[in-house]
Amino acid sequence: MKVVCFKGRSNPNEIEVGLLDQGLIKVLALSPQQAQQGLLALIDLQAQGKPMPQTAGEVKADQVQLVAPIPRPRRNIFCVGLNYKPHAKEFTKSGFDAGKSTGAGDLPSDPIIFSKVPETVVGPFDPVRLPKTEVSTSIDYEAELAVIIGQTCKNVSKEEAMKMVWGYTIVNDVTARDWQHRHKQWHMGKSFDDFCPMGPAAVSADAVNGQDLAIQCWINGELRQDSRTSELIFGIPTLIATLSAGITLHPGDIIATGTPVGVGIGFTPPKFLQAGDVVKVAIEGIGEIENKFVAA
């Protein structure tokens, strides 16, 4: 099942929710209040044991504007740092790891967790506003698989963790590297407005194997990142078990699992994003997001 959220039919400010199948969206009969929540409304219904809403018409996907499948998360997005071996090495070598989460060349012994605020989320094809140059000139991209939690859980074992997963989507964990370095933590440099493009769909866990999917990222057509989620240092079960050991996870919570090697700071000199750059992220079985970065 692929769930998409869109606007642009009768009311350009009103979100609708539907099931995507080969370019055709089957619109779901949700109230306007439910539809504004996007996928969260469906997850809530499922968590309550209620049936999927009936369909109420169809529309071609290329005739509407897709928005993020969770237009506004209920709380911060959980994120994981340094979760692919080659990326962990390129990051520590770059000198931007002011927090010294690992030593040079070392790999993390436990998942490194930080978060992004809900206001970072934008749609899969929306423009991303760069901050003013006096704020930051070191904006980087990070292609990531995001896990969507489907039920309330606490202290989940690795063996039971995958049962907590509703499904997956794509995010670009956009980062202000100079803020990440200067403030000696990652939250602020990750949480600028527009710094989490998401979509194009949310795909249910029974439709794809999130533990082994191809993940790629292109900058202006140049392939920069090319890996598989099977290469994660800490896999999805470990991430869910680690987070839920002390934090109750709720339906609709999002976990961005980390980015592969090939980000801008991995180059000498670094290749930071500039106005006019187009970033495309693709994950097998989910689709593609493509965002143009524009001047503030």
N, C-alpha and C positions, 0 to 999 in steps of 0.2 A: 504494500500500500504506500503510495506517495501522496502526501498531503501538501497542498500549496495554499498560500494566502495571496489575495490579489485585490486590486481596486481599479476603478476606471470604467465601470459600467454606468449605472444610473446616477451614482453619487461618487465623485472622484475622491472624497474624503472617507468613504465608508468601505471597510474591509469585508471581503467575503472569503469563505473557506471552501475548498473542494478537493476532490480526488483526481490526480493527474494520471492519464493513461494514453500514451502515444500521442501526445499533443492536444488531447481533449480533456477539459476539466469538467467533471460532474459536480455541480454546485450543491453544497449541503444546506439543508433547511435549518439554519441556526437563527436565533434572534440577533438583532444588531448588537446587543450587549455581549452575547456569546462570541459572535464573529470577530469583534474587536480584539479578543484574546487569542485568536488564531488557533494553533494546534492545542494550546492549553485547554480550550473548551472541550475538545475531543478527549484529551487525556483525563480530564476531570470526570467526564461521563463514564469512561471506561473504568476508572478507579472506583466509581460508585456502583458499578455493575449495570449501568444503563446501556441501552442499545445505541448503535451508531445512528445519527440523524438520517432521515430519508433524503434522497436527492431531489433537487428542485430546479431542473434545467441543466443545460450544458453550454459551454463556451469554449472557443478555441484559445489555447494558451497564448498564442502570438497576438491575440486581440486585446489582451489585458496587461496591466502593469503588475508584475509579481512583487510582493513585499516579503520580508523575512517571515518564515513559518511561525516563529514566535515573535511578533512585532515588538513586544516589550516584555522581557523576562520579569518574573515577580521579584527576583533578587539577583545579586551579582552572579555573573558567570564564573564558575570554577575553572581555573586554567592550570596547566601543567607545564613546567619549564624543563628544558634540557632532557627531553624524553626520547630522543634518537641519538645513538652514540656519535655518529659523525657531526651532528649539529652541536652536541655538548662540547665537542672538541673545538669546533670553529668558534663557538661563543666564548669559551674561556681564553682561547688564543687571541681573540679580537681586542681584549682589554676592556670591554664594556661591562664586565661582570663585577661592578664595584662592590656588590654585596658579598663577593667571595663565597658563593654557594658551593663551589667546588674548587679544588686546587687546579693549577694548570695541567691539562691532560687527564685529570681525574673524572670519573663518572659519579653521579649522585648515588648515594647508598639507599636513599629513600626518595619518594616522589617530592618534587618541589612544587608547592601549591601557592598560587596567588589568585587574584580575581580582577574582573573588569566590571564596571558599573553597567546597569541596564541601558543607560542612555547612549552607550557605544553602538548599539545595534542599528544597522541600516539594511536596506534591501539588497538582493543579489545582483542588481544591475544599477543601483543608485550611484551617483557621484559621491566621492569621499573628499571632504574638505580638508585640505592641508592646513595646519596652523600657520599663523603669521610667522615670517622668518625670524622676527625678534623673539618668538617663543621657542621654536625648534626648526632645525634644518636637517634633522637626522631621522627621517621617517622610514621605517622598514616594514616589510611584509612577512607574514608567516602563515602558510597554508596548513589547515588543521582539520581533522575529523572531530566533530562534536558529538558526544553521547547525550541522549535525552532520557532522563529518568522517568519511569512510568508509574511508580508507586512509592508511597512513604516507606522508608526503611532506615534502620539503625543497626549498627554493629553487624553488618552483613559479612559472611565468609566469602572467600574467593570462589568457593565451589557454588555458592548460591547467587553470586553477584550478577551474572548475566540475566537472571530472571527479573532483575530490577530495571532492565533496559527497555524503554519503549521503542527507541530507534535512534536514527542518526541524521545529522545534517552537516553542511560545510560552513566553516568560518575562516575568515582571514584575521588573525590576531595582530592587527596593525599596532606598531610600537614606535614611540619616540625614544630612540636609543640614548640620546643625551640626557633625558630626564631619568631614564632607567639607571644610568651611571651616576648622575649627580645626586639623586635622592637615596641611593644605596638600598633601594627596594624597587619592586616592579609595578606596583599597583597604579601609581600616578601616570607613568609613561605608557601604560596600556589602556588608560581609561579616558582619553580625549574623546570628544564628540565624534561620531562616525567611525570609530576605530574597531568596529566588529561587523563588517559585511557578513550576511548570513543567508543561506538558502541553497539552491533555488527551491528545494522541497525538503520535507522531513520524511524519511523513509523508515518504515516499521522494521523491527529487528528480524521478523520472519522473512523479509524480502532480500536482505543482504547479510553477509558475514562481516560485521564490523571489525573483526580481529585480523582480517587479511584482505584489504582493499588497496588498489593502486591510488596514490595521491600525487598530484603534479601541480606545478605553478609556473606560469609564463609571465614575463614582464615585456610588454610591447612585442609579443610574439616569440621572445627568446625563452626557451625552457631553462628554468633555474633550479627547480626542485622536482625530484623524481624518485619516489620511494614507495613503500608499502606499509600499511599499518601493522603488519606482522613484525616489523622492525622496531616497534616501540620497546624501550627499555622496561618500562612498567606498563603491562597490558591493561586492558579495560577492567578485568576482574580485580587486579591489584589496586587500581585507582578508586574503584567503588568501595572496596574493603577499607582502604586507608581513610578516605573521607568519612565514611559512615561509622567508623570506629568511635568518633567523638562528635560528629555532626549528624543530625537527622536530615536525611535527604527527602525531598518532596517531589510529587509528580510535576514534571515540567522543568526541574532543575537541569542545567546544562553543564557538561564537563568538556572543555576543549582539551584534547589529549596531547598536544605538543606538535612541534613542527620539525620536518626533516632538514637535512643539510641543504645549503644553497641560498640562505637569506643574504640580505645586502651587506651586513657586517662581515660576512665570510670572505669578501673580496678585498684585495689590496690595490688601490684604496677602496673603501666601502662604496657600494652602489646604492645610495639612498634614493628614495622616490622623489620625483620632481613633478611639478604641475604638467598635466598632459599625459603622464604615464598611465598605461592600462594594465591592470593586474587581473589575470584569469587563474582561477583555482578549479581543478577538476578532481573529483573522487569517484572512482568506479561504482556504478550502481546508484549514485545519488544525482549526479549531473555536474553543472558548471556554474560558477558565479564569475562575473566580469565587471570590474569597477574602474572607472576613470578617476584619477586623482586630480583635483582642481585647486586653484589658488583660493585662499580664504577670501 
